């Protein structure tokens, strides 16, 4: 019975089922979203979150069940149907055209027109005026409508995506992992905008692995596991531990494995001396010993990722030297550094780490094509795939990251650089990747781990270096407090 003081649901999903090639990936999911509500959706990678959102967004069609939107039957056949109904989607990997302007992205496919002597022309002035109003509404006041999207930082691009939704008069906006690539300041700005949207009566479906963000924003939370709803209720009924327990079906007592023991004879594997690139990094000097897991902390723009790219040979160094097992790497391209025993897992698996349309097997072989048994990595890393021939883009984020890691481990390197190794993956997959990292160190591999999550570095690393302004500012042993590391970073 509907309570008199509760508005009718804007979106109602009842017993939704979805199967791909006979495999049932969504099982009887029911969900309601009220006007102006922020409803959090959490679950491990592969729990069915993306499938559910793609059904609501018209990307996939139901195998069974039904949906209502605004009290009317809702059966979207395409994403355009969803947009016309009033549903907008802010994807983790934003659907923008970098080479077009903000205005062109907002009005793509629906540009306002004016007629001159009966002939229609694109009304650029009207588009610019409307774009300016939308940008002001989402708080992006520093960019002009004709600014190319490729010139915007990630946080501003996300605001453009939100402005697109508002231009469609969206009544429901789906946010899929919206804070993955944002700085802390951009996250706070996003939270402010989300709350402002709610005040206007716009409903929000908010999917995130950042459980603390869901607990901060959501009025209600639904937990998915193995394609089914296992819990749903008001935010006040959950905390971080109860959400993790519901997501994985068990308590995770030890997220991080025990730190590896210090090596008895700490041989220097990687030696970096006075490495510099004007305006990027300055006089970076450190050693990485055999069997160490060394973390690099720092705020966005501190030079962490730039240092990794220079070490791997993707970007040039202005001066300084890098030696691996005593041999110089200076001037060598990445392929030669790989042959010497250096490996690099980049921060963006989609752009730099994978070929999404290629199979799992093909992706595993991409670094070492002559490997006699690449598929053993599927078992060693517990990759959940239908087969080795499945397209890697069809896997969950956590399993994709395992494939990215596995391609380097077929021929184990001496030094493995990991840039944001757990970005955008759930707690269960994180635990598995942490265990792999610890196991590699125990077997003598040296690892350099870059992460924006200080807690991750504290739990995983034997020591932590802190960067700020392109320089190494401090170094801390295992067990250092978050506050001390953050103080050095700022």
N, C-alpha and C positions, 0 to 999 in steps of 0.2 A: 504494500500500500504506500502510495506517495505521500509524504508528509506535506502539510499545507505550506510550511515555511521553507521548503526545499524546492528550487526550480526544477522543472523537468530536464532530463539529460539533453545536452546538445548532441552528443554522440552516444549511441547505444550499439554495442557489439554483443551478439548472442550466439554462443556455442560455435565459434569460428573454427573451421578445420582447413588445413592446407597440406597437400601432398605434392611432392615432386618425384616423378618417375616411380610412383608407388610408395615412396618413403614419406611417412606422415611426420611433418615437422611442426605442425600446430594442431593441438588437440583440445577441442571444446573450450576455447578461450572466450570468456565473457568479460565485458569491460564497459563502464559508464564514465562519461566525462561531462561535468556540469559547466554551464556558462561561467566564464571568469575563473575557473578552477585551474590550478597547476597540479597535474596528476603525474607523479613520478613513476617511471617504468624501469625496473632494475632486473638483472639476471646475468648469468654467465654468458660468455660468447657461445653462440649456438643454442641459447635457451628459447629463441623464437622472437626476440624483440624486433629485429629487422623485418622478419617475415610479417609480423603483425602490422608494423608501420607501412609496409609496402602494400598490404591489403587495403588499409585505410586510405593510402595515397594513390590507389589505382594502378600501381605498378604490376601487381599480381591480382588474380581473381580468385574468389572463394572456391574451395572444394565442397564445403558445407557450411551452414549457418546463415545468419543474415545481419544486416546493419541498418540503422536509422540515423539520419542527421537532421536536426531541427524538426523532429517528429514525422519526417517523411522517409519512405524507403530509400536506401542509399546503395546503389550498385555501380560504382565507378568502373568503367572499362579501360580508362587511360588516366595518367596523371592530370591531363587537361580537364577531364571530368571532375576530378577532385578540386582543382583550382577554381573551376566555375561554380562549384558548390560552396566554396568558402573555406577550403583547407589548404594551407601552405606548409611547405616542408623546408626546414633549414638543415641541410645534410652536414655530416661531419666533414666530408670532402665537398666543399661548396660548389654548387652548380652555376658557376659564373664563367663568362667569356673574358679572360684576362686582357685580350687585345681590343676589347670594346670599352666604351666609356661607362660611367655609372648609369647615366640616363639610358643609354642603349641597352644595358643589361636589365634595367627595371622595366623597360617597355618592349623587350624583345618579343616579336610576334604580335604586338598590339600597340604599335606606335600611333599616337594621335595624328590625325590628318586634317588638312584644310584644303579647300577647293579654290582653284583659280581658273576662271572660265570653264568651270565644270570638271577640271582635271584635278585628281587628288594628288597632294604633295605631303610629305612628312612634315608635321608641324613641330619643328625642333624647339621653337620658343615655348610652346605650350608644354612640351616634354620637360624642358629645363625648369620651368616654373613649378610644375608638379613635383619633379625630382627634388628641387630645393626644399619644398615643404615637407616631403617625406624624410629627407635627410635630417632636417631640423627636428622632426618628430622622434627619430631614433637616436638623436644626440650626436650625429656626425656633422658637425658644423664647420669642420676645417677643410673639407673637400668640396670642390666645385662639381656640378653635374657632368661637366665634360672631362673630368679626370679619368684617365685610363685605370681600370681595375688592377692591372698588374703593378701599378705604382703604389697601391695601398697595402699597409700591413694587414696581417691576418685578421686582427680584431675588427678593423674597419671594413674588410670584405664581408665579414659576418653581418655587420649592420646593414650593408647593401642588400644582403639576402633577406633580412627582416623587412627592409623597406619594400622589396619586391612583394612580399606577402601582404603588407598593408595596402599596396597599390591594387591588389586583387580583392580588397575588402574581406580579408580572411577573418573568419569567426573562430577558427581553430588553427594553431600553429604547432607543428611537430618539430621539436628540437632533438636532433640525434647527435649525442656526444658534443655539445656546443663549446665546451671549455678545453678541449684536448690541446689546441695549439695556442692558447691565449696566455698572456702575462697575468699576474695577479691583479694589476690595475684594470686590464680589459675584462677580467672575470667580474670584478665589482661593477663595472659599467654595464655589463650584460645583465647582471642581477637587477640593477636599477630599471633597465628597460623592460625586463620581463615583468616586474611588479607593476610598471606603468601600463603594460598591455592588459594585465589582469584587471586593473582599475577601470579600463575601458570595456570590460566584459568579454575580452577575448580569452578563450580557453587555451591552455598550454598542455601538450603532452611532452614530457621532459625525460629523455632517455640518457642515462649517464652511468659510467663506472665510478665516477667521483661521488661516493655515497654521502660524504659530508655535504656536498652541494645539494643533493636530493633532499636530505634531511633539513637543510636550511630553507629550501624554497617550497617544497611540496605541501599541499593540504592533505592529499591522500597518496598512497603508494601501493603499486601492484608489483608483486614479485613473480617472475616467470622462471620455470625450471623444466627442462626437457620438453618444451613446447606447450606447457600447461600452466595455468595460474595456480600457485601454491599458497599464496597469501595476498590479501588486499585489505586495506583499512586506513584509518587516519594516521597521519605522520606521528602523532603522539604515542602510538602503539609500537613504534620501532626505535631502535638505536643501531649503531653500526654493527655490533656483534649479532644482533637478531637478524639484520638484513643479510649478513654474510651466511649465517646458519641456514636461512631460508633459501638463499641462492644456490648453495652447494650441497644442501641436504645433510650437512654435518658441521661440527665445530672445527674451525681451523685454529689449533692451539699455537702452532709455530709457523707464522707466515714466512719468516726468514730462517734458513738453515744455520747451523753453527758456523761461526767464522773459521776459515781454514787456519791450521796451525802455522806459525811463522816458519819459513824454511830454515833448515839447520845451517845451510851454506847459501846465504842470499846472493846468488850470482846476479849481476846486472844484465838484464835482457835488452831493455830499451834505454838508451841514454840520449837525453835531449839537452842541448846546450845553447843558450842565448838565442833561441828561435824567435824570429821577428818578421813581421810584415807590417809596414807603416800603416797606421790607422786601424789595424785589425788585432794583432797581438804584439807584445813587446817583451823581449828578453825572457822567454820561457825556458826555465832550466829545471829538470827533475830526472830521477831514475825510476825505472820500474823493474822490480826484481822477480825472479822466477817464483811462480806460485802465488803472487800477490793479486789482490783485487783492490785497485786504487780508484777512488771516486773523484770526480770533478764536479764541484758545485758552483753555482753562480746564477745571477739573475739573467733574464733574457737580454742579449746584447753584451754579455760579459766577455765573449770570445770563446766560449766552450766548444761549440760546434765548429767554429772556424779553425780552432787548434786541431781538432780531429781531422778535418779535411786537409790541412797542411801536412800533418803527420802521414796521411795516407797518400799524399801526392796529388790530390785532386786540385788543390790550389797551390800556387808557388810560395816559397819562403823568400823573404828579402835577404835575410842573413841567418847565421846560426847553423847548427848541425844536428843530425839525427843518426844514431847508430843502432843497429839491431844485431845482437849477438856479436858485437865488436866490428861489424862491417858497416861502412857508411851507406846511407840511403839518399843522400843529398843529390838532387837532380834526377832521380829515377822516377819514371811514371808509375801509376798504380799497379799495372800488371807485373812489373819487375819487383815491386815491393811485396806483392802477393807471393811471388816465387821465393822471396827471401824469408817469408814466414809472418807477414803482417796481414790482418783481416780487419774489415770495418763494416759493422752493421749501422746503416745510416738512420737518422731520426724519422724519415718518411718512407715507410715500406711501400706505399702506393706509388710514389714518384720515382724512387731510386732503388728500391729493394726487390721488386717483383715484376714479372710479366703476367698481369692478371689473366689474360686469355690463354696463356700457355698452361700445360698440365703441371701437376705437382712434381712429377718426375723430371720434366724439362727444366723447371725452376731449380730443383736440387742439383742438377748437372751443370748449371750455367757457369759456375766458377771452375769446376774440375770436371770437364766433360768425359775424361777417360776413366773416371772412378768406376771400379768394377762392380760395386754394389751400393748405389746411392739410396736404394729404397730401405736399407737398414735404418736410415735416419727416421723414417716414419714410425718405426717401432721404438727406437731409442728415445725420441722426443715425444712420443704418444700423440702424434698428429692424427686428429679425427677427420678422416677423408673417406669418401665412398670407395675410392681406388686411387692408385698412383696416376691414373689418367684423368682424374677430375681436374677441371680448370681451377687454378689456385685462387682466382678471384671469387669463387663460389664458397670458399672456406670462411669460417668466422675469423675475426681479427686476431684472436690468440693463436689459432692454428696457422694463419698466414705468417705471423711473427716466428713461429717455430720453424717454418720452411725457410724463412730468411736466415735464421740462425743455422739451420742444418746445412745449407749450401756451403757454408764456410768450414763446417766441422768434418766434412767428408775427408779432407786432408788437413788434419788439425794444425792450426798455425801456432807460432811461438807466442805471438801477442794478438789479442782480440780486442778491438776498440768497439764499444757498444754505446751508441748515442740514443738516449731515451728508449731503452730496450723493452719497457712495459707500457709505453704510451698507448692508450685506447684499448687495453685489454683487461679482462675481469680478474677478480682476486684469485680464482682457481688457477687460471693460466699463469698469472704472476708467480704463484707459489712454485709451479712446475719450472718456470724459467729461472727463478732464483736457485732452485735445487741444481739445475744444469750448470749454472755459473759456478756455484760452489764446488761441484764435482770436477769441472774443468780445472779449477785452481788446485784442487787436491792432486790432480794428475800432472801438475807442473806447468800448466798454461798460465801466462800472465794476462791480466785483464784490466782494461781502463774503462770505467763506467761513467758516462755523463748522464746526469739526471737533474730535472728541475724539482724532483721530489726529495727533499732533504731526508725525510724519514727512510726512504728507500736506500739512500747512501749510507745512513747510519746503521741500518739493519744488515747491509750486504757487504760493506767494504772494510778492509783491514786498516786503511787510512784514507783521509779525505783532503784533497787540495781544493782551495777556493779561489775562483777567478773573479776579478772586477776590473772593468775598464781595459780589458785585454791583457792584464797582468795577473800573475800568481801572487795573491796577497797573503795567504796563510795556508798552513797545513796542520791537520788535526789527527790524533790517533783514534782508533776505534773507541766507541763509548762516549765521544764528545756530544754535548747537548745541542739540540736544534738551535737554541738561542745563540750560542757562540758561533756556529757556522753562519747563521743568517746575519749576525752582526758583522762578520768579516765580509760577507757578500755585498753589503750595502755601504 
